[in-house]
């Protein structure tokens, strides 16, 4: 089925998120109380990525929750005339970033044949973007709006879900899939757990944008592997 998809109709994407403010102490009283409740649940039922701790200690996890985090970068990639063109929407102003990204979707990815593709996108990237658009008062573009749609009307592809083949027991990272398909690792500089520190402490947004762009390239390469196609050559990758 994947081979029947026109690859130029697919927009590959990845997002980078951070806690809404740099430290727990910067939250207002209302949000501190709400984060305290969240932290209590995380401590009571810790996952592999959540260890027991105080609300202050656990606040570095806030960036993965749309209610307590914000988007600082959305990188997208599209195939045009044999090239993968990658563009990033990034900045401290989440509203501006999301308005610009919504404009791209509304103008260029608004037809039934258009698709969005991300790794773990169905559980993270797509809903996170939609939730933050609602918070910022931005109308959700049709391709992201799931309300009233039947499952087969949702134009979302997820390279992690495709790899599962119906098996829901485990999570397969983008880095692991890159390794088994002999794709250069996108994690050779930083990984997701370091993004907040690079953003708030190093104040190095370009480094994060570069990292996010590499993830988009990796998602696109994995998609090609799923279709039995050769990897796109380095000279055919264009940063717009």
N, C-alpha and C positions, 0 to 999 in steps of 0.2 A: 504493500500500500504506500509506503514512503516514496517509492520510486515513481509513483503517479503524481506526486506533488511537484508543481513547478517551483523550483528552488528560489526563483526571483520573487515569488509571492511570500516568502518567509522572512520575517524580521527577527533576527537573533538578538537577544538582549541579556544584560546582567545589571544588577543594581548593587550599590554599596550603601550601607546604612550605619548610623551611629546613634548613641543616646541623644535625646533632644537637647540636653545641656551637658556641659563637661563633667559635672560632678553631682552626686546626690544632694549635697548641701545647697545647690543652686535651684533645686526644685521648689516651687511654692508649697505652702503647707498642705493644700488639698492634694496635690500630686504626690507629695511625700507619703501621705497616709495611704493613698491608693497603691503606690509602689511597695509600701510596707506589706500590704496584703498579698501582692504578687510575690514578693520575696519569701513570705511565710509559706506559700504553696510550693515554691521552688525548693525551699529547704526541706519541706516535709516529703516531697516526692522528687528527689533529684534525678535528673537524667544523666547521661554520660557527659553532657556539657554544662550541667548545673550542679555545683557542689554546695553543700550546706554552708550558710554564712549569714552575716548581718545584711540588712538592706543596703548599707553603704558598700559592703564587699561585693554584693551581687549586682550592683548598679552597672557594672561594665557589660552586663548581659542585656541591658535595656534596649540596645539598638536593634535587637531582633524582633521586638514587639512594636507594631505600628502605633500603638497607643502611647508608647513612651520613647519612640525613636523618630528619626527623620531620614530622608534620602538625601545624600550629598552627591551621588553620581548615578546616572543611567547611561550605560554604553550600549550602542546598537550596531548591528552589522547587517548589511544587505548585499546580495550578489547582483551585480550589474555588469553585463558584457564580460563575463569571465573573471571579474574582480570582486573581492570582498571589501566593501567600503565600510569603514568603521567610524562612527561619529559618537561623541560623548556630550551629554548634558550634565554639567557639574557646577557646583557653587555653594555658597553659604545660604543663599536665599532659596529655600525649598519651593516656595510658591512660584517663583520665576522659572525654576528648573522644570517643574511639573507642567506649567502652562506651555512651555516650549515643546515638551515631549508630547503633550496632548495634541498640540497643533500638528506635529508630525503624523500622529496616528489618524487624526481626523481628515487630514489632507491626502495622505498617501496609503493608508492601510484601513480602508473603510468599505471594502467589498467582500462578498461571501468567500471568495477564494483566498483572501489574505489570512496569514497565520502568524502567531507569535511563538517563539521557541526559546526556552531557557532551561537550565539544569535545576531541577527541583522548583521550577517556576510555578507549578500549580499550587504548591503549598507555601511558597514564600514570595517570589518576585511579583507575580501577577496580583495576588490579593493585597500585598503590602502597598503596591503602587495605587491600587483602587482605593484603599482605605485612606491613604495620605491625601489623595485627590479630594475625597469627601471632607476631610479635616480642613483642607485649604479652600474649600468652596468651589472646586473645579468640577464641571460636569464630566462624568466618566465617559470616555470614548466608547463607541459601540463595541469594538473588538475586546474591550476589557469588562464590559458590563454583562454579567451573567444572569441578571434577574429575568425570570420568565423563559430562559432558554432551555431547550432539551439538551442532554449530554452531547448528542451528535451535532449540535449547532454551536458548540463552544470551539472557537478556532485557536486553541492553545495546544502546543506540543511541548513535551517535557522529556528531555533526554534521559533523566533518571527513571521516569516512569516507563519509558520505552525499553530501557534495559531490564526492567523487572520481569517482563513477559508474564504479568499476572501474579508474581510473587511479591507479597507485601511485608515480608518479614525483616527486611534490612534496608539500610541506606548505603548507596554506593556513591562515593564522592567523585567530583569532577576530576580531581587529581589522579584518582585510581584509574578511572576510565582512560584518561590521557596516557597513563603509563602502559596499560595493556594494549593500547592501539598505537604505541610508539609515537605519540604526539608530544612535542616539547611541553614541559610542565608550565602551567601559568602561575605556579606558586614559588618561583625561584627568587623572589624578592620579599614579598610579604604574603600573609594569608588573611582570611577574614577576621580572625581574632585580634589582629594587630591594627585594623583600620581605624578604630576610635583613637588609639594612641597616636597614630601618624597624623590624624586630623586635628585633634585637640592639643597635643603636646608638641609635635614636630611642625604642625601647621603646614603640612606638605600635601596639598590637594592634588597637584600634578602627579605625584607618585601614586596616589590612589586611582586617579584616572587611568594611568598607564596599566596598573594592575587589573582594573575593571575591563579595559579594552582587551587584555590578553585572555581573560575569561570568556569574552564574547567570541574571540577567534577560536578558542578551544571548543566551545559549544558547537560552532559551525563545523569544525573539523570532525567532531564526533558524529554529527548528523550525516556528514558525507560517508563516514565509515559505516554507519548503519545502512546506508544505501549501496554499499559496495563500491564506492567511488574513491579515486585517489585523493590524497590530501591536496589542498590548494597550496601552490608554491608561495614562498615568502614574497617574491616580487609581484605577486598578484593581490597582495594585501595593501590597501590604501587607507591611511588615516586622513579623514576629511576634516 
